[in-house]
Amino acid sequence: MPTADYLQGLFGFDGQVAVVVGGAGELGGAIARGLAQAGAHVVIADVREDPCVQRCAQICELGGKASWTLIDVTDRASVEAALNVAAAINGKVDCLVNAAGVNYGSDFLDYPEEKWDFIMNINLKGTFNTCQIFGKHMAENGGGSILNFGSVNSILPLSRVFGYAASKAGVLNLSNNIAQDLALKGVRCNTICPGFFPAEQNRKLLDEKRVANIMGHTPMKRYGEPDELIGAALLMLSKKAGQFITGAVISVDGGFTSAWF
Ligand SMILES: NC(=O)c1ccc[n+]([C@@H]2O[C@H](COP(=O)([O-])OP(=O)(O)OC[C@H]3O[C@@H](n4cnc5c(N)ncnc54)[C@H](O)[C@@H]3O)[C@@H](O)[C@H]2O)c1
């Protein structure tokens, strides 16, 4: 069998619909592009309209299939509406990527309660909302695959980002629990844990001391590039290559979570 056909059989997404929540952002945007280049029709779903339109246009310029819809993961009616938009494309949604996320950092004693609630509501409850609503649709329509965004903080609590760290530990726990519950319904659920990729939600936290700490603890001594997440994401989302992978976590972090000194 020619190599291209073999790889297409393992990792191809032709005929599939993939919804990337938070797809207007840096990391979700890269995964959306990767999924489209692997053949999926990608639906960019985000709370911000202009970046949705731009991401969509970029994918279409590359010859991919993409559309967009607004979503607020904290609002279940909006999640249902986004599901309906995506399901109308081809009758069902095959893949869901949860890449929406917000962050905030301060000393613990100054950490505002409203920031805690805001972050938990988007990062953790938002993931619950989308997994439950899309997971039900997938379970009723022959199965599907969910990829949630954890973080280094899912594994190690990093200083100052108290709400974010707790939310991402929760996302990993929730993903694994969903994986168990939906395994026999044909729905797989996995987690990708990126290391440090400068983006909108974390750029303001990267002061000189934090950057030195990050680089000192990263064996590869650099930040990640968003495209470096695509391979791991396609593996976990793919129907064929990833068919026995559920409740798994892949860290893409230059070795950060493997290094202690
Ligand atoms: N950048 C990193 O270094 C890094 C590391 C580990 C994990 N992550 C996680 O990766 C994911 C993507 O982050 P990013 O770095 O691309 O950040 P980003 O800020 O570029 O993207 C996040 C996206 O989430 C969207 N969003 C925010 N609130 C929303 C809501 N209520 N409903 C729907 N969408 C909403 C934003 O509009 C934005 O487009 C997040 O879950 C983040 O926590 C990022």
The ligand as an SDF file (V2000), in Angstrom:
LIG
                    3D

 44 48  0  0  0  0  0  0  0  0999 V2000
   -0.6130   28.7950   25.8660 N   0  0  0  0  0  0  0  0  0  0  0  0
   -0.1360   27.9390   26.7530 C   0  0  0  0  0  0  0  0  0  0  0  0
    1.0490   27.9770   27.1130 O   0  0  0  0  0  0  0  0  0  0  0  0
   -1.0300   26.8860   27.3320 C   0  0  0  0  0  0  0  0  0  0  0  0
   -0.4540   25.9100   28.1190 C   0  0  0  0  0  0  0  0  0  0  0  0
   -1.2510   24.9110   28.6460 C   0  0  0  0  0  0  0  0  0  0  0  0
   -2.5920   24.8980   28.3910 C   0  0  0  0  0  0  0  0  0  0  0  0
   -3.1400   25.8690   27.6280 N   0  0  0  0  0  0  0  0  0  0  0  0
   -4.5830   25.7860   27.3910 C   0  0  0  0  0  0  0  0  0  0  0  0
   -4.7910   25.7170   26.0000 O   0  0  0  0  0  0  0  0  0  0  0  0
   -6.0780   26.2350   25.6800 C   0  0  0  0  0  0  0  0  0  0  0  0
   -5.9110   27.2740   24.5780 C   0  0  0  0  0  0  0  0  0  0  0  0
   -5.2140   28.3970   25.1210 O   0  0  0  0  0  0  0  0  0  0  0  0
   -4.3780   29.4240   24.2440 P   0  0  0  0  0  0  0  0  0  0  0  0
   -3.0350   29.4940   24.8480 O   0  0  0  0  0  0  0  0  0  0  0  0
   -4.5480   29.1360   22.8120 O   0  0  0  0  0  0  0  0  0  0  0  0
   -5.1060   30.7710   24.6550 O   0  0  0  0  0  0  0  0  0  0  0  0
   -5.9280   31.8230   23.7910 P   0  0  0  0  0  0  0  0  0  0  0  0
   -6.2560   32.9130   24.7250 O   0  0  0  0  0  0  0  0  0  0  0  0
   -5.1890   32.1620   22.5350 O   0  0  0  0  0  0  0  0  0  0  0  0
   -7.2480   30.9920   23.3940 O   0  0  0  0  0  0  0  0  0  0  0  0
   -8.2880   30.7540   24.3100 C   0  0  0  0  0  0  0  0  0  0  0  0
   -9.5990   30.9550   23.5750 C   0  0  0  0  0  0  0  0  0  0  0  0
  -10.6780   30.6820   24.4760 O   0  0  0  0  0  0  0  0  0  0  0  0
  -11.7340   31.5480   24.1110 C   0  0  0  0  0  0  0  0  0  0  0  0
  -12.6990   31.6760   25.2110 N   0  0  0  0  0  0  0  0  0  0  0  0
  -12.5520   32.3340   26.3870 C   0  0  0  0  0  0  0  0  0  0  0  0
  -13.6860   32.2680   27.0990 N   0  0  0  0  0  0  0  0  0  0  0  0
  -14.5840   31.5400   26.3730 C   0  0  0  0  0  0  0  0  0  0  0  0
  -15.9180   31.1410   26.5810 C   0  0  0  0  0  0  0  0  0  0  0  0
  -16.6000   31.4810   27.6840 N   0  0  0  0  0  0  0  0  0  0  0  0
  -16.5290   30.3990   25.6220 N   0  0  0  0  0  0  0  0  0  0  0  0
  -15.8610   30.0680   24.4890 C   0  0  0  0  0  0  0  0  0  0  0  0
  -14.5780   30.4380   24.2300 N   0  0  0  0  0  0  0  0  0  0  0  0
  -13.9510   31.1710   25.1580 C   0  0  0  0  0  0  0  0  0  0  0  0
  -11.0370   32.8700   23.8100 C   0  0  0  0  0  0  0  0  0  0  0  0
  -11.8500   33.7440   23.0570 O   0  0  0  0  0  0  0  0  0  0  0  0
   -9.8030   32.3890   23.0600 C   0  0  0  0  0  0  0  0  0  0  0  0
   -9.9870   32.3880   21.6640 O   0  0  0  0  0  0  0  0  0  0  0  0
   -6.6420   26.7940   26.9880 C   0  0  0  0  0  0  0  0  0  0  0  0
   -7.4700   25.8380   27.6070 O   0  0  0  0  0  0  0  0  0  0  0  0
   -5.3890   26.9920   27.8220 C   0  0  0  0  0  0  0  0  0  0  0  0
   -5.6760   26.9650   29.1920 O   0  0  0  0  0  0  0  0  0  0  0  0
   -2.4030   26.8620   27.0930 C   0  0  0  0  0  0  0  0  0  0  0  0
  1  2  1  0
  2  3  2  0
  2  4  1  0
  4  5  1  0
  4 44  2  0
  5  6  2  0
  6  7  1  0
  7  8  2  0
  8  9  1  0
  8 44  1  0
  9 10  1  0
  9 42  1  0
 10 11  1  0
 11 12  1  0
 11 40  1  0
 12 13  1  0
 13 14  1  0
 14 15  2  0
 14 16  1  0
 14 17  1  0
 17 18  1  0
 18 19  2  0
 18 20  1  0
 18 21  1  0
 21 22  1  0
 22 23  1  0
 23 24  1  0
 23 38  1  0
 24 25  1  0
 25 26  1  0
 25 36  1  0
 26 27  1  0
 26 35  1  0
 27 28  2  0
 28 29  1  0
 29 30  1  0
 29 35  2  0
 30 31  1  0
 30 32  2  0
 32 33  1  0
 33 34  2  0
 34 35  1  0
 36 37  1  0
 36 38  1  0
 38 39  1  0
 40 41  1  0
 40 42  1  0
 42 43  1  0
M  CHG  2   8   1  16  -1
M  END
$$$$
